[in-house]
Amino acid sequence: MATSGTSSPRSSRVYRGAGSAGRAGAEPRGKAVTSKIGGVKMPSRLWQGLVCVSALTLINTPANATVRLVRAFMTKSVPSSNACTPTPTATSTFLTTDTAAYLWFEIENGARGDIASSEWWTPSARLLTTPGGAWEPLEDPGNYCFGEKLTIAGNSQAVEGTWTVKVFWNGSLLATVNFTISAPSAGGGSGGGSGGSGGGAVTPAYGVNLIRNGDAEEGNPAGCIVQASVPGWTRSQGEFTTCRYGTPDYPSASSPGPSNRGNNFFWGGNVSKSVATQSIDVGFAAADIDRGAVSYNLSGYLGGYSSQDDNVTVRAIFRSSPFAIAGQVSIGPVLPAERQNTTGMVLKSATGTVPAGTRAIEIQVEMNRAQGSANDGYADNLSLVLTLGAAGGGGGGGGAGAGGLQININQVIDTNCPNNKVIVSVTDSQGQPISGLTSSNFTLKEGGQTRSITVTPVGAGGTSGAISLVLLIDTSSSLSNTDLANEKAAAKQLVSQLGASDSVAVYSFSSDVYLKQNFTTDRNAINTAIDSLSISGSTALYKAVKTGAEALAGRTGRKAIVLMTDGEDTVGGVTIDQAIAAAKQAGVPVFTVGFGSGINRTVLQRIAQETGGLFSTGASSADLQRILQSIGQAISSQYEIAYTSGNPTSSNVIEITVSYGGQTATTTRTVNACSAGGGGGGGGG
């Protein structure tokens, strides 16, 4: 497959992740720790366990580093001192009669909270290993060696520090090995890393593209096959690689995309997720950054294949120290609706002020497969440019943060077409709504033509009226009692933020969807319905979205769905396409909130983006109150943009740009012709 000389064929099979034998039960969710998945069965007799790091290597280039735990031992007797190098630091004995017991590793770092938030991996991910060779006879006193199975990958700042390898046997801690990694020198390293060589590096400066090989032209792929490495990039997960334009069944030279394209573009290979990174040292601009005088422009062409949901997200992570993140910004994904269900790429960009204290910027490209056998997330012409003074010293207010200005079209109200209203939310880097904007902050183009607009905050005289809100609350059996309590508290907090004339309906969903309270403005009745929820059953997620949309279809004015879940649809009967179609037909944005490790991010992100909502995620249900508070603020702080269509007999693409604090953000939406009805098709950008 990945190493063949031809491209892999398309498949309609939807990838759900490879199951694995043993304790983990599924592919680890870590983003930069990789392992061959499989179980190690140990003989049922008394064994002595010994684990050591026999060859800990730091493979680095000036910007990237990879650490490999090359070997771990299980032994029936304490070996001689030269069996492990360095000498073993921990031993333990264990007894089991379970021949199906499993050995796994856990890696952690003193700053693992920061590592987790940077989304390289889940620090608690448990990784199964397979033996490096065949088992020896039981009477043989030799060692069992497990080799080259554990990898820590990231830029040099990401891996610097003190690390601990914990080895567990059948649920019990067997041994612990500590090791320290120093930051690699700037003089380059061995060529064995997965991030390419040190040649061709970009000299940091203002006004130039700081991303090395952002156009995929370094390297010379023969078609679309997985290359051993991609110059300038560290492949931290999957098969991030380059692909040649014109390869059959992939983008061609005439496909939508950059006009100045070269021969190649980036592609995700044949796996469910591919992630690649590179780190950019911006110490040259430190003084200017710290006084708020440096702006950034992150851009790139992102896309996918035909009507499939395979996608790419590009992030810029601003680092003030090896384990501290000052902020981050992202572009993408571009889903089928935005590229009109064609194979190709669309230009996405984000601008803002580089946060004070930033000394390095991590570029992360994440490609996700939703259907088929190939990971058809495509990217090209990736660029990060820093400019001195263009951000106006950071601007006033909180909207000029490191995460960039964000605008989202939540709803199009076209019941009085051609006099349409667009409901938008504008947020800062922390997802907080920005207030006080006027018509001077917005422009609206229809079919490329600028239209006259009137902008009104919805809470200050907007004619779109009160909001009708549906709460969809997951009560499936995967929840704990604490999870349910956190869901209830978050839901009631959201309700408390709404206006007195806003109405709410409450639904729970598990094996089916249950109406707990129909639309009402009575806060006591709403809270009583929320308090009545209990845990049981499976997860009818898609039916819940469809049911909520149908309940809102006959209501006028502003409307929205807020959905909380810890999983993905396990019931069936309603497809994701049917759920999204119902929401779009009713003109309802769906705000999806996923928490825990069992969610399907691609599904929740797609539902939100294609309906004009927002996708939020938390590590656990403890994050729900914070997330729903932000959603409540966004809903209560929307803007109504009124305009008159200049071409009401045809569907039109509207483009709305907001400018604030030296930053700009743009989004698009396809609005139906007057005779077509509905809430305006297409996704919020």
C-alpha positions in Angstrom: 0.0 0.0 0.0 2.0 3.0 1.3 5.3 1.8 -0.2 4.0 0.7 -3.6 4.8 2.6 -6.8 1.2 3.3 -7.6 -1.5 5.3 -5.8 -3.9 3.3 -3.6 -7.4 2.9 -5.0 -10.4 4.7 -3.5 -12.7 2.8 -1.2 -16.2 3.6 0.1 -15.3 2.0 3.4 -15.5 4.4 6.3 -12.4 4.1 8.5 -13.2 3.7 12.2 -9.8 3.0 13.6 -8.1 -0.4 13.9 -9.0 -2.4 16.9 -6.1 -3.9 18.9 -5.8 -7.0 21.0 -5.4 -6.5 24.6 -6.1 -3.9 27.2 -6.2 -0.8 25.0 -8.9 -2.1 22.7 -8.4 0.6 20.1 -5.7 2.7 18.4 -4.1 5.0 20.9 -5.3 8.6 20.7 -1.9 10.1 21.3 -0.7 12.5 18.6 3.0 12.0 18.7 3.6 8.7 20.5 3.4 5.8 18.1 3.6 2.0 18.6 3.2 -1.2 16.8 -0.1 -2.4 18.2 -0.4 -5.9 19.5 -0.3 -8.0 22.7 2.6 -9.7 24.4 1.6 -12.9 26.0 3.8 -14.0 28.9 4.2 -17.6 30.2 2.3 -18.4 33.3 5.1 -18.8 35.8 7.1 -16.7 38.2 9.2 -14.2 36.3 11.5 -11.4 37.4 10.9 -8.2 35.5 13.7 -5.9 34.4 13.3 -2.8 32.3 16.1 -0.6 31.0 16.7 2.0 28.3 19.4 0.3 26.3 19.9 2.9 23.6 18.2 6.3 24.2 19.0 8.4 21.1 18.3 12.0 20.4 18.1 12.5 16.6 17.8 16.2 15.7 18.1 18.9 13.2 18.3 22.5 14.2 14.5 22.7 14.5 13.4 19.1 15.2 14.2 16.2 17.5 13.1 12.6 17.9 13.7 10.5 21.0 13.5 6.7 20.7 13.4 4.2 23.5 15.1 1.4 21.5 14.9 -1.5 23.8 13.2 -2.9 26.9 13.9 -6.3 28.5 11.8 -8.9 30.3 14.1 -11.5 31.9 13.9 -14.7 33.9 17.0 -13.8 35.8 18.9 -10.6 36.5 21.3 -10.2 33.5 24.9 -9.3 33.7 25.6 -5.6 33.8 26.3 -5.4 30.1 22.9 -6.8 29.2 21.5 -3.3 29.4 23.3 -0.1 28.8 23.2 1.8 31.0 23.0 -0.5 34.0 19.3 -1.2 35.0 17.8 1.3 37.4 14.8 -0.7 38.6 13.8 -4.3 39.1 10.7 -6.0 40.4 9.2 -9.4 40.6 5.7 -10.4 39.6 3.6 -13.6 39.5 0.7 -14.3 37.2 -1.2 -17.3 35.9 -2.9 -15.2 33.2 -1.3 -16.2 29.9 -3.2 -13.4 28.2 -1.7 -10.7 30.4 -0.2 -7.7 28.6 2.8 -5.4 29.0 2.5 -1.7 28.1 4.3 1.5 28.6 3.3 4.9 29.9 5.4 8.0 29.3 5.1 11.2 31.2 6.9 14.5 31.7 7.0 16.9 34.5 5.1 19.5 32.3 2.8 16.9 30.8 -0.2 19.3 31.2 1.4 21.6 28.7 2.3 18.8 26.4 -1.3 17.6 26.4 -2.7 21.0 25.6 -0.3 21.3 22.6 -2.1 18.3 21.2 0.9 16.2 20.4 -0.3 13.3 22.4 -2.4 12.1 25.4 0.2 11.5 28.1 -1.7 8.7 29.6 -2.0 6.7 26.4 -1.0 3.1 27.0 1.0 1.5 24.3 1.1 -2.2 23.6 4.3 -3.7 22.2 5.2 -6.8 20.2 8.3 -8.9 20.9 11.3 -8.1 18.8 11.8 -11.8 18.0 10.4 -15.3 18.7 9.9 -16.5 22.3 12.7 -18.5 23.6 12.0 -21.9 25.3 10.9 -21.6 28.9 13.9 -23.4 30.1 16.3 -21.0 28.4 17.5 -18.3 30.8 17.9 -15.8 28.1 16.3 -12.3 27.9 13.2 -11.3 26.0 13.9 -8.1 24.1 11.3 -5.6 22.8 12.9 -3.3 20.3 12.4 0.0 18.6 8.7 0.3 19.5 8.4 3.5 21.4 8.9 6.9 19.9 8.6 10.4 21.3 8.5 13.0 18.6 8.3 16.8 18.4 10.4 19.9 18.0 13.5 20.4 20.2 11.6 22.4 22.7 8.8 19.8 22.9 11.1 17.0 23.9 13.5 18.8 26.2 13.3 18.0 29.9 13.1 15.1 32.3 11.0 12.1 31.2 9.8 9.0 32.9 9.0 5.6 31.2 6.7 3.6 33.4 6.3 -0.1 32.5 3.1 -1.8 33.6 2.5 -5.5 33.9 -1.1 -6.7 33.9 -2.3 -3.5 35.6 0.6 -3.1 38.1 3.6 -0.8 37.9 6.6 -3.0 37.2 9.4 -0.5 36.7 10.3 3.1 36.2 13.1 4.5 34.2 14.0 8.2 34.2 16.1 10.0 31.5 16.8 13.6 30.7 16.9 15.2 27.2 18.8 18.4 26.6 17.9 20.8 23.8 19.8 19.9 20.6 22.4 22.2 19.4 21.9 24.3 16.3 24.6 22.6 14.4 22.3 20.0 12.9 22.2 16.3 13.7 22.2 12.9 12.3 20.2 12.2 9.2 18.2 9.5 10.9 15.3 11.6 12.1 12.0 11.7 10.3 12.0 15.5 9.8 14.5 15.8 6.9 17.9 17.3 6.8 19.2 20.6 8.0 19.8 21.9 4.5 17.6 24.4 2.9 16.7 26.1 6.2 14.9 29.5 6.1 16.8 32.4 7.6 14.3 34.1 9.9 13.5 37.6 8.9 10.5 39.9 8.5 8.5 39.7 5.3 9.6 36.3 4.2 7.8 32.9 4.4 9.3 31.3 7.5 7.9 27.8 6.7 10.5 25.6 5.1 9.2 23.6 2.2 5.7 25.0 2.6 5.1 24.5 -1.1 6.0 20.7 -1.0 8.6 21.2 -3.8 11.6 19.8 -1.9 11.6 16.1 -2.7 10.5 14.5 -6.0 7.6 12.1 -5.5 6.7 9.7 -8.3 2.9 10.0 -8.2 1.3 9.8 -4.7 3.3 7.3 -2.6 4.6 7.8 0.9 8.1 9.2 1.0 10.7 8.1 3.6 10.8 11.7 4.8 9.7 15.2 3.8 12.4 17.9 4.0 11.7 20.5 6.6 9.0 18.5 8.4 8.9 16.1 11.3 6.4 13.4 10.7 5.1 12.9 14.2 2.1 10.6 13.3 0.9 8.8 10.2 2.2 9.2 6.7 2.4 12.9 5.9 4.0 13.1 2.5 4.1 14.8 -0.9 2.1 14.0 -4.0 2.5 15.0 -7.6 -0.2 17.1 -9.3 -1.8 15.1 -12.1 -1.6 11.7 -10.5 -4.8 9.8 -11.5 -7.6 10.3 -9.0 -5.8 13.2 -7.2 -5.7 17.0 -7.8 -4.4 18.0 -11.2 -2.8 21.2 -12.5 -6.2 22.5 -13.3 -8.0 21.6 -10.1 -9.0 24.5 -7.8 -6.0 25.6 -5.9 -3.0 27.9 -6.0 -2.4 29.6 -9.4 1.4 29.5 -8.8 1.4 25.9 -7.8 4.6 23.8 -8.5 4.7 20.1 -9.1 3.7 18.8 -5.7 1.3 19.2 -2.8 1.0 17.7 0.6 -1.1 14.5 1.2 -2.0 12.4 4.2 -1.0 8.9 3.0 -3.1 5.8 3.7 -3.8 6.2 7.4 -6.6 7.7 9.5 -4.5 10.6 10.8 -1.3 12.2 9.7 0.5 15.0 11.6 3.7 16.8 10.7 5.4 19.8 12.5 8.2 22.2 12.2 9.5 24.8 14.6 10.5 28.3 13.7 12.9 30.3 15.9 11.7 33.9 16.1 14.3 35.1 18.6 15.4 37.7 16.0 12.1 39.6 16.6 12.0 39.1 20.4 12.2 42.8 21.4 9.5 43.8 18.8 7.3 40.9 19.8 7.4 41.8 23.4 6.2 45.4 22.7 3.3 44.1 20.6 4.6 45.4 17.3 4.8 42.2 15.3 1.9 40.8 13.3 1.6 37.4 11.6 -0.2 36.1 8.5 -0.8 32.3 8.4 -2.1 31.1 5.1 -2.3 28.1 2.9 -4.4 26.2 0.3 -6.4 23.4 2.0 -8.8 20.9 0.6 -9.8 17.3 -0.1 -11.2 14.8 -2.5 -14.7 15.2 -4.1 -17.5 15.0 -1.6 -15.5 13.2 1.1 -14.9 14.8 4.4 -11.2 14.1 4.6 -9.6 17.4 5.7 -6.6 19.4 6.9 -6.1 21.8 9.8 -3.0 23.9 10.0 -2.0 25.5 13.4 0.6 28.0 14.5 1.4 27.5 18.1 3.2 30.4 19.8 5.7 29.3 22.4 7.2 31.5 25.1 9.3 28.6 26.7 9.8 24.9 26.0 6.6 24.0 27.9 4.5 27.2 27.8 2.1 28.2 25.0 1.4 31.9 24.7 -1.4 31.3 22.1 -2.3 29.6 18.9 -4.2 30.1 15.7 -5.5 27.7 13.1 -6.8 27.7 9.5 -9.1 25.0 8.1 -10.5 22.5 7.7 -12.1 23.0 4.3 -15.0 20.6 4.0 -16.9 19.6 0.8 -19.5 22.4 1.0 -16.8 25.1 0.9 -15.1 23.6 -2.2 -18.5 22.8 -3.9 -17.9 19.0 -3.6 -15.0 19.1 -6.0 -11.5 17.8 -5.6 -9.2 20.7 -4.9 -8.1 23.3 -2.4 -9.3 26.7 -1.1 -7.1 29.5 0.3 -7.5 30.0 4.0 -5.7 32.6 6.1 -5.6 34.1 9.6 -3.9 37.3 10.8 -3.2 38.8 14.2 -0.5 40.0 16.6 2.2 37.7 17.8 1.7 37.4 21.6 4.4 38.9 23.9 7.0 36.4 25.0 6.9 34.3 21.9 10.3 32.8 21.1 9.3 30.0 18.8 6.4 29.2 16.5 5.4 25.6 16.0 3.6 24.8 12.7 1.4 21.8 12.9 -0.4 20.2 9.9 -3.0 17.6 10.8 -4.7 15.6 8.1 -7.8 13.4 9.0 -9.5 10.7 7.0 -13.3 10.4 7.1 -14.0 8.0 4.2 -12.2 5.6 1.9 -8.7 4.1 2.2 -6.6 7.2 1.5 -6.2 10.2 3.8 -7.2 12.8 1.2 -6.4 15.9 3.2 -4.5 18.1 0.8 -2.4 21.3 1.4 -0.1 23.5 -0.6 1.6 26.9 -0.4 1.7 27.0 3.4 3.1 30.3 4.6 3.8 32.2 7.8 5.0 35.8 7.4 5.8 38.2 10.2 5.5 41.9 9.7 6.9 44.7 11.9 4.3 47.3 12.9 1.4 46.1 10.7 -0.7 45.1 13.7 -0.8 48.7 15.1 0.8 47.7 18.4 -1.8 45.1 19.1 -4.9 47.2 18.9 -7.4 47.8 21.6 -9.6 45.3 23.4 -9.3 41.5 23.7 -10.0 40.6 20.0 -6.4 40.9 18.8 -5.1 37.9 20.7 -2.7 35.3 19.5 -5.5 33.0 18.4 -6.6 35.5 15.8 -10.0 37.1 15.1 -12.8 34.7 14.3 -16.1 35.3 12.5 -18.8 32.7 12.1 -22.0 32.9 10.1 -24.5 31.3 12.5 -27.7 31.8 10.5 -29.2 33.3 7.4 -32.7 34.6 7.8 -34.2 35.0 4.2 -37.9 34.8 5.0 -38.2 38.4 3.7 -35.9 37.9 0.6 -34.4 39.9 -1.0 -34.1 41.7 2.3 -31.9 39.2 4.1 -30.4 39.1 7.5 -27.2 37.3 8.5 -26.5 36.4 12.1 -22.8 36.3 12.9 -20.7 35.8 16.0 -17.2 37.4 16.3 -14.8 36.1 18.9 -11.2 36.6 20.1 -8.4 34.1 20.6 -10.0 32.7 23.7 -13.4 32.2 22.1 -14.8 35.3 23.9 -17.3 37.5 22.0 -16.2 40.9 20.9 -18.7 43.7 21.6 -19.1 47.2 20.3 -18.7 46.5 16.6 -20.5 48.6 14.1 -21.1 48.7 10.3 -17.6 50.2 9.9 -16.1 46.9 11.1 -17.8 44.8 8.5 -18.0 44.4 4.7 -20.3 42.1 2.8 -19.8 41.0 -0.8 -22.4 39.1 -2.8 -21.0 37.4 -5.9 -17.9 39.6 -5.5 -20.0 42.8 -5.4 -19.9 44.9 -2.2 -23.4 45.5 -0.7 -24.6 48.2 1.6 -25.2 46.8 5.1 -26.8 47.7 8.4 -25.2 46.1 11.5 -27.0 45.8 14.8 -26.1 43.9 18.0 -28.9 41.4 18.5 -29.4 42.6 22.1 -29.6 46.3 21.1 -32.5 46.6 18.7 -31.9 43.9 16.2 -35.2 42.9 14.5 -34.4 39.2 14.4 -35.9 38.9 17.9 -35.4 36.4 20.7 -33.7 33.1 20.2 -35.2 29.7 20.2 -32.7 27.2 21.7 -32.7 23.4 21.8 -30.5 21.7 24.3 -29.5 18.2 23.3 -27.9 16.4 26.3 -26.2 13.0 26.1 -27.4 10.7 28.8 -25.9 7.4 27.5 -24.4 4.8 29.7 -20.9 5.8 28.9 -21.3 8.7 31.2 -20.4 8.7 34.9 -22.5 10.2 37.5 -20.0 13.1 37.7 -20.2 13.6 33.9 -24.0 13.9 34.1 -23.8 16.3 37.1 -21.4 18.4 35.1 -23.6 18.4 32.0 -26.6 19.5 34.1 -24.6 22.4 35.8 -23.3 23.6 32.4 -26.7 23.5 30.8 -28.3 25.5 33.6 -25.5 28.0 33.5 -26.1 28.4 29.7 -29.8 29.0 30.3 -29.0 31.6 32.9 -27.2 33.7 30.3 -30.1 33.9 27.9 -32.5 36.8 27.7 -35.9 36.8 29.4 -37.8 36.4 26.1 -35.5 33.6 24.8 -37.2 30.2 24.8 -35.6 26.8 25.4 -36.5 23.2 24.7 -34.7 20.3 26.5 -34.0 16.9 25.0 -32.0 14.0 26.3 -30.6 11.3 24.0 -29.4 7.8 24.7 -30.9 4.8 22.8 -33.5 7.2 21.6 -34.3 10.9 21.8 -36.6 12.2 24.6 -38.4 15.5 24.9 -38.1 16.6 28.5 -39.4 20.2 28.2 -40.9 21.9 25.2 -40.1 25.5 24.3 -40.7 27.8 27.2 -39.3 30.9 28.7 -40.0 29.6 32.3 -36.5 29.1 33.8 -37.8 27.0 36.6 -39.5 24.6 34.2 -36.3 24.3 32.1 -34.1 23.7 35.1 -36.5 21.1 36.5 -36.3 19.2 33.2 -32.5 19.3 33.2 -32.4 18.0 36.8 -34.6 15.1 35.8 -32.1 13.5 33.5 -30.7 10.1 34.2 -28.1 7.7 32.6 -29.0 4.8 30.4 -28.6 3.3 26.9 -26.6 4.0 23.8 -26.0 7.2 21.8 -28.5 8.3 19.1 -26.5 11.4 18.3 -27.6 11.9 14.6 -31.3 11.3 15.5 -30.9 13.9 18.3 -29.6 16.6 15.8 -32.4 15.8 13.3 -35.1 15.9 16.0 -33.8 19.2 17.4 -33.7 20.7 13.9 -37.2 19.6 13.1 -38.5 21.1 16.4 -37.0 24.4 15.3 -38.1 24.3 11.7 -41.4 26.1 12.3 -40.0 28.8 14.6 -39.0 32.2 13.3 -36.1 34.5 14.2 -32.8 33.4 15.7 -32.5 29.8 16.6 -29.7 27.3 17.6 -29.0 23.9 18.9 -26.4 23.2 21.6 -25.3 19.5 21.8 -23.2 17.9 24.5 -21.8 14.4 24.1 -18.9 12.2 25.3 -19.1 9.8 22.3 -20.3 9.1 18.8 -23.5 7.7 17.2 -23.9 4.0 18.2 -27.6 3.6 17.3 -27.9 4.2 13.6 -31.2 4.7 11.7 -30.3 8.4 10.9 -27.2 9.3 9.1 -24.9 12.3 9.6 -26.0 13.6 6.2 -29.6 13.4 7.1 -28.9 15.2 10.4 -27.0 18.0 8.7 -29.6 18.3 6.0 -32.4 18.7 8.5 -30.4 21.5 10.3 -29.6 23.3 7.1 -33.2 23.1 5.9 -34.4 24.6 9.2 -31.6 27.2 9.1 -30.3 26.1 12.5 -26.7 26.3 13.6 -25.5 23.4 15.7 -23.0 24.1 18.5 -21.4 20.8 19.2 -19.5 20.2 22.4 -17.5 17.0 22.9 -15.7 15.9 26.0 -13.5 13.0 27.0 -11.5 10.6 24.8 -14.4 8.8 23.1 -15.6 11.6 20.8 -15.4 11.6 17.0 -13.9 15.0 16.4 -14.3 14.9 12.7 -18.1 14.2 13.0 -18.7 16.9 15.6 -16.6 19.4 13.6 -18.4 18.6 10.4 -21.9 19.0 12.0 -20.9 22.4 13.4 -19.1 23.8 10.4 -21.7 22.7 7.8 -24.6 24.2 9.8 -22.9 27.4 10.9 -22.3 26.5 14.5 -19.0 26.1 16.5 -17.2 22.9 17.6 -15.7 22.9 21.1 -14.0 20.2 23.0 -12.8 19.5 26.6 -10.6 16.9 28.2 -13.4 15.9 30.5 -16.9 17.0 31.6 -15.2 19.3 34.1 -14.6 21.7 31.1 -18.3 21.9 30.2 -19.2 25.0 32.3 -16.4 27.0 30.8 -17.3 25.9 27.2 -21.0 26.5 27.5 -20.4 29.8 29.2 -18.5 30.9 26.1 -21.3 29.6 23.8 -23.9 31.4 25.8 -21.9 34.6 25.6 -21.5 34.1 21.8 -25.2 33.5 21.3 -26.1 36.6 23.4 -23.6 38.7 21.6 -24.3 38.0 18.0 -24.6 40.7 15.3 -27.4 41.0 12.8 -26.2 42.2 9.3 -29.0 43.3 7.1 -28.5 43.6 3.3 -30.6 43.6 0.1 -29.6 40.9 -2.5 -28.7 42.3 -5.9 -29.4 38.9 -7.5 -32.4 37.4 -5.7 -33.3 34.9 -8.4 -30.1 32.9 -8.1 -28.1 31.3 -5.3 -25.2 33.6 -4.3 -22.0 33.3 -2.3 -21.8 36.0 0.3 -18.4 36.9 1.8 -18.3 38.7 5.2 -15.1 40.3 6.5 -14.7 41.7 10.0 -11.8 44.1 10.9 -10.9 44.8 14.5 -7.7 45.7 16.4 -5.4 45.4 13.4 -6.8 41.9 12.5 -9.2 40.7 9.8 -11.2 37.5 9.4 -13.4 36.4 6.5 -16.1 33.8 6.1 -18.4 32.7 3.3 -21.9 31.2 3.0 -24.0 30.2 0.0 -27.5 31.9 0.2 -30.4 30.3 -1.6 -32.4 32.1 -4.3 -35.5 33.8 -3.0 -37.8 31.1 -4.4 -35.7 28.3 -2.9 -36.7 29.0 0.7 -34.8 27.5 3.6 -32.2 29.0 5.8 -29.4 29.6 3.4 -27.3 26.6 2.4 -23.6 26.0 2.8 -21.3 26.1 5.8 -20.0 28.8 7.9 -16.3 29.4 7.3 
